Amino acid sequence: MECTCEGECVISPTEAAMADATGMDPLFIHVFMDTWEAHAMRVIEERF
């Protein structure tokens, strides 16, 4: 999985809080959220 950000990644406060709460790497959370959002948008576009 890779981030689709243009240039440097910016970790949002929400992603930072999730990483802090779970003890996970903020970059992993960022990439996961980015990938999930892209997947959700594809599913929405396919259905509507």
Stockholm file with secondary structure:
# STOCKHOLM 1.0

chainA/1-48         MECTCEGECVISPTEAAMADATGMDPLFIHVFMDTWEAHAMRVIEERF
#=GR chainA/1-48 SS CCCCCSSSCCCCHHHHHHHHHHTCCHHHHHHHHHHHHHHHHHHHHHHC
#=GC SS_cons        CCCCCSSSCCCCHHHHHHHHHHTCCHHHHHHHHHHHHHHHHHHHHHHC
//
